[in-house]
C-alpha cells in the first residue's frame, strides 16, 4: 500500500492512514461504510465509545473475513455512561467482537479522572493484561503530556489531535514535543479547509498543486499531512473518494508545495483570529450601548 507503516515506541507498527467512524452515526449504514472502507483497502479502523458505533464497526470487521492480525483497530475511552476505564475497555471489546484492540486512547485529558497519572496507570494495566497492544491519548496538549510522562512507566505511543493547515502553527508545538519524546501524532479533520471552510487562503495553493499533479485537492491535503509525519485519520461514505484517499499516499509534494500550504494556513489562521477579535469588539460595543440605554431609561447619570 502507498501509506507506509509507522514504527511506534513500544515496538509495534501502525498503518499511517485510518478510516474513522466519527461521522458515520449508527445502524446498518455505519456497518456498510466500514465494510466499504475495508473492501477498498483500509486496514486501520479508528472508532471510539463516544461515536456509539463500535458494535457496527465490529460487525463489519467480522464480516470482512480477514484474519484479526490483518486489521489494526483503534478505539478510545470516552467516559461513556460514566463508566471507568476498566469497564469501558471490556464493553468496547464486546462491541467490537475482538479479544484485544491494537491501540486504546484516552479521548480527552478532561476524561483522565481523578487525574492524568491515575488514569494512565489504569491504561498501563490494560496493556500489561493484554487487553490492548498499545496505549495513547487524544487531544492532549504539551502540558498534559508533560504531566503524563512525569509518572508514566509506559510512554503513550500516539496523541491524536486536530490538524489541518489553519491550525498547523498552533498544533506544531504538540507535534514537535511528540517527536522529541517518541510519541507519534495522529491527525483528524485534515480536510476541514475544503469541506467546512472553503474559500480560504489554502484553496489557491492546494488547487494549483492539484492541477499541476493531475489529482484532487483533497488528495493534496492528505499528502500534506503525510509529509508532516503523522498518522492520518479520515473518512467518507463515497467509495471513489476512499480510493482517492488511499492513492494520495503516492503523491510526492515538493518542499515549495508544503511551504506554500503552510503559509496559506498561517494566513487563514490570522484572518480567523482577526474576525474573532472584531466579533468580540462588536459584542462589547453592543453590550455597552445597551447598558447606556438602560441607564438613560432609568434616569441614571453616568457622568
C-alpha positions as CSV (number, residue, x, y, z in Angstrom):
1,X,0.0,0.0,0.0
2,X,1.2,3.6,-0.6
3,X,0.8,4.6,3.0
4,X,3.7,3.1,5.0
5,X,3.6,1.6,8.5
6,X,5.0,3.9,11.2
7,X,7.0,2.3,14.0
8,X,5.8,3.1,17.5
9,X,7.9,3.4,20.7
10,X,6.7,0.1,22.0
11,X,8.0,-1.9,19.0
12,X,4.6,-2.2,17.2
13,X,3.7,-0.6,14.0
14,X,0.7,1.4,12.9
15,X,-0.8,1.9,9.4
16,X,-0.3,5.6,8.6
17,X,-3.8,6.1,7.3
18,X,-7.0,5.2,9.1
19,X,-10.7,5.1,8.3
20,X,-12.6,7.0,11.1
21,X,-16.1,6.2,12.2
22,X,-16.7,9.6,13.9
23,X,-19.3,11.0,11.5
24,X,-21.0,7.7,10.4
25,X,-23.7,7.5,13.1
26,X,-25.1,4.1,13.9
27,X,-27.2,1.4,12.4
28,X,-26.7,-0.8,9.3
29,X,-25.4,2.1,7.2
30,X,-22.4,2.5,9.6
31,X,-21.6,-1.2,9.2
32,X,-21.9,-0.8,5.4
33,X,-19.5,2.2,5.3
34,X,-16.9,0.4,7.4
35,X,-17.2,-2.7,5.2
36,X,-16.7,-0.5,2.2
37,X,-13.6,1.1,3.6
38,X,-12.1,-2.3,4.4
39,X,-13.0,-3.6,0.9
40,X,-11.2,-0.7,-0.8
41,X,-8.0,-1.3,1.2
42,X,-8.2,0.4,4.6
43,X,-6.6,-1.8,7.2
44,X,-6.8,0.6,10.1
45,X,-10.2,1.3,11.6
46,X,-10.5,4.2,14.1
47,X,-13.5,4.4,16.4
48,X,-14.5,5.4,19.9
49,X,-17.0,4.9,22.6
50,X,-18.3,8.4,22.1
51,X,-19.1,7.7,18.4
52,X,-21.6,5.0,19.5
53,X,-20.9,2.7,16.5
54,X,-18.2,0.3,17.9
55,X,-20.7,-2.5,17.5
56,X,-21.4,-1.6,13.9
57,X,-17.7,-1.4,13.2
58,X,-17.2,-4.7,14.9
59,X,-19.8,-6.4,12.6
60,X,-18.1,-5.1,9.5
61,X,-14.7,-6.3,10.8
62,X,-16.1,-9.8,11.4
63,X,-18.0,-9.8,8.1
64,X,-14.8,-8.9,6.2
65,X,-13.4,-12.4,6.9
66,X,-9.9,-11.0,7.3
67,X,-7.7,-12.6,9.9
68,X,-7.6,-10.4,13.1
69,X,-3.8,-9.7,12.6
70,X,-4.6,-8.1,9.2
71,X,-6.6,-5.3,10.7
72,X,-5.5,-2.6,13.1
73,X,-8.2,-1.4,15.4
74,X,-8.1,1.8,17.4
75,X,-10.8,2.8,19.9
76,X,-11.0,5.4,22.7
77,X,-12.0,5.7,26.3
78,X,-14.6,8.4,26.1
79,X,-16.2,8.1,29.6
80,X,-19.4,7.0,28.0
81,X,-22.3,6.5,30.5
82,X,-20.0,7.5,33.3
83,X,-18.1,4.2,33.2
84,X,-14.5,3.8,34.3
85,X,-11.6,2.8,32.1
86,X,-11.6,-0.9,33.2
87,X,-15.3,-1.4,32.5
88,X,-15.2,0.7,29.3
89,X,-12.5,-1.5,27.6
90,X,-14.4,-4.6,28.4
91,X,-17.5,-3.1,26.7
92,X,-15.5,-2.0,23.7
93,X,-14.0,-5.5,23.2
94,X,-17.5,-6.9,23.4
95,X,-19.0,-4.4,20.9
96,X,-16.1,-4.9,18.5
97,X,-16.1,-8.7,18.9
98,X,-12.4,-9.0,19.5
99,X,-10.1,-10.1,22.3
100,X,-7.8,-7.0,22.1
101,X,-7.5,-3.7,20.4
102,X,-4.3,-2.6,18.8
103,X,-4.5,1.0,20.2
104,X,-6.5,2.4,23.1
105,X,-6.6,6.1,23.6
106,X,-7.9,8.4,26.4
107,X,-10.1,10.6,24.2
108,X,-9.5,13.9,26.1
109,X,-7.4,15.0,29.1
110,X,-10.6,16.0,30.8
111,X,-11.6,12.4,30.9
112,X,-8.5,11.4,32.8
113,X,-10.0,11.3,36.3
114,X,-9.3,11.8,39.1
115,X,-6.1,13.0,37.4
116,X,-3.9,12.1,34.5
117,X,-1.3,9.9,36.4
118,X,-4.0,7.8,38.0
119,X,-5.9,7.3,34.7
120,X,-2.7,6.5,32.9
121,X,-1.7,3.8,35.4
122,X,-5.0,2.2,34.6
123,X,-4.2,2.3,30.9
124,X,-0.8,0.7,31.6
125,X,-2.6,-2.1,33.5
126,X,-4.8,-2.8,30.4
127,X,-1.6,-3.2,28.3
128,X,0.0,-5.4,30.9
129,X,-3.1,-7.6,30.9
130,X,-3.1,-8.0,27.1
131,X,-6.4,-6.3,26.5
132,X,-4.7,-3.6,24.4
133,X,-1.5,-3.8,22.4
134,X,-0.6,-0.1,22.7
135,X,-1.9,2.8,24.7
136,X,-2.0,6.5,23.8
137,X,-4.0,9.7,24.2
138,X,-6.1,12.1,22.2
139,X,-6.4,15.9,22.3
140,X,-3.6,16.2,24.8
141,X,-1.6,19.5,24.9
142,X,2.1,19.8,25.8
143,X,1.3,20.5,29.4
144,X,-0.9,17.4,29.6
145,X,1.8,15.2,28.1
146,X,4.4,16.6,30.5
147,X,2.2,15.6,33.5
148,X,1.6,12.1,32.0
149,X,5.3,11.5,31.2
150,X,6.4,12.6,34.7
151,X,4.8,9.5,36.2
152,X,4.4,7.1,33.3
153,X,6.1,3.7,33.3
154,X,4.9,3.2,29.7
155,X,5.0,6.1,27.3
156,X,2.0,6.8,25.1
157,X,2.7,5.7,21.6
158,X,0.4,8.3,20.0
159,X,-1.5,11.5,20.5
160,X,-4.5,12.0,18.2
161,X,-5.1,15.7,17.6
162,X,-6.9,18.1,15.3
163,X,-4.6,19.0,12.4
164,X,-5.1,21.0,9.2
165,X,-3.3,24.0,7.6
166,X,-5.3,26.6,9.5
167,X,-4.3,25.1,12.9
168,X,-0.9,23.8,12.0
169,X,1.1,26.5,13.6
170,X,-1.0,26.3,16.8
171,X,-0.6,22.5,16.9
172,X,3.1,22.4,15.9
173,X,4.5,22.5,19.5
174,X,2.4,19.4,20.3
175,X,3.8,17.6,17.2
176,X,7.4,18.6,18.0
177,X,7.1,17.7,21.6
178,X,5.8,14.3,20.5
179,X,8.8,13.8,18.2
180,X,11.3,14.6,20.9
181,X,9.5,12.1,23.2
182,X,8.8,9.3,20.7
183,X,5.1,10.0,20.6
184,X,3.5,9.8,17.1
185,X,0.9,12.4,16.3
186,X,-2.3,11.3,14.6
187,X,-4.3,13.9,12.7
188,X,-8.1,14.1,12.4
189,X,-10.1,16.6,10.3
190,X,-7.3,17.3,7.8
191,X,-9.8,18.1,5.1
192,X,-11.6,20.9,7.1
193,X,-10.3,23.7,4.9
194,X,-12.0,22.2,1.9
195,X,-15.1,20.7,3.5
196,X,-16.1,23.2,6.1
197,X,-14.0,26.4,5.4
198,X,-13.9,26.7,1.6
199,X,-12.9,30.0,0.0
200,X,-9.9,30.5,2.4
201,X,-6.3,31.1,1.6
202,X,-5.4,27.4,1.4
203,X,-7.7,26.9,-1.6
204,X,-5.3,28.7,-4.0
205,X,-2.0,26.7,-3.4
206,X,-3.9,23.4,-3.0
207,X,-5.8,24.0,-6.2
208,X,-2.7,24.9,-8.1
209,X,-0.8,21.8,-6.9
210,X,-3.7,19.6,-7.7
211,X,-3.9,20.9,-11.2
212,X,-0.2,20.5,-11.8
213,X,-0.2,16.9,-10.5
214,X,-3.5,15.9,-12.0
215,X,-5.0,15.0,-8.7
216,X,-7.9,16.2,-6.5
217,X,-7.5,19.0,-3.8
218,X,-8.4,16.7,-1.0
219,X,-5.6,14.3,-2.1
220,X,-3.1,17.2,-1.9
221,X,-4.2,18.0,1.7
222,X,-3.8,14.4,2.7
223,X,-0.4,14.3,1.1
224,X,0.5,17.5,3.0
225,X,-0.5,15.8,6.3
226,X,1.5,12.7,5.4
227,X,4.5,14.9,4.8
228,X,4.3,16.1,8.4
229,X,4.9,12.5,9.6
230,X,1.5,12.0,11.2
231,X,-1.0,9.2,11.0
232,X,-4.0,10.5,9.1
233,X,-7.5,9.6,10.2
234,X,-10.0,10.4,7.5
235,X,-13.5,9.3,6.4
236,X,-16.0,9.3,3.6
237,X,-19.2,7.5,2.6
238,X,-18.2,7.6,-1.1
239,X,-16.2,4.6,-2.4
240,X,-14.4,6.7,-5.1
241,X,-13.2,9.2,-2.5
242,X,-11.9,6.5,-0.3
243,X,-9.9,5.1,-3.2
244,X,-8.6,8.6,-3.9
245,X,-7.5,8.9,-0.2
246,X,-5.5,5.7,-0.4
247,X,-4.0,6.8,-3.7
248,X,-2.9,10.1,-2.1
249,X,-0.2,8.1,-0.3
250,X,1.7,8.1,-3.7
251,X,1.7,11.9,-4.1
252,X,5.1,13.5,-3.7
253,X,4.9,17.2,-2.8
254,X,7.9,19.4,-3.1
255,X,9.4,21.5,-0.3
256,X,7.9,24.5,-2.0
257,X,4.4,22.9,-2.1
258,X,4.4,22.2,1.6
259,X,5.7,25.7,2.4
260,X,3.0,27.3,0.2
261,X,0.3,25.3,2.1
262,X,1.9,26.2,5.4
263,X,2.0,29.9,4.6
264,X,-1.6,29.9,3.3
265,X,-2.7,28.1,6.5
266,X,-0.9,30.7,8.7
267,X,-2.6,33.5,6.7
268,X,-6.0,31.9,7.2
269,X,-5.4,31.5,10.9
270,X,-4.5,35.2,11.2
271,X,-7.7,36.1,9.3
272,X,-9.8,33.9,11.6
273,X,-8.1,35.5,14.7
274,X,-8.9,39.0,13.3
275,X,-12.5,38.0,12.7
276,X,-12.9,36.7,16.3
277,X,-11.4,39.9,17.7
278,X,-13.7,42.1,15.6
279,X,-16.6,39.9,16.7
280,X,-15.8,40.3,20.3
281,X,-15.4,44.1,19.9
282,X,-18.8,44.2,18.3
283,X,-20.4,42.2,21.2
284,X,-18.7,44.6,23.7
285,X,-19.9,47.6,21.8
286,X,-23.5,46.3,21.8
287,X,-23.3,45.5,25.5
288,X,-22.0,48.9,26.3
289,X,-24.7,50.6,24.2
290,X,-27.4,48.5,25.9
291,X,-26.0,49.5,29.3
292,X,-26.1,53.2,28.4
293,X,-29.6,52.7,27.1
294,X,-30.8,51.1,30.3
295,X,-29.2,53.8,32.5
296,X,-30.7,56.6,30.4
297,X,-34.1,54.9,30.7
298,X,-33.8,54.7,34.4
299,X,-32.5,58.3,34.7
300,X,-29.1,57.3,35.9
301,X,-26.4,60.0,35.2
302,X,-23.2,58.2,34.3
303,X,-21.1,61.4,34.1
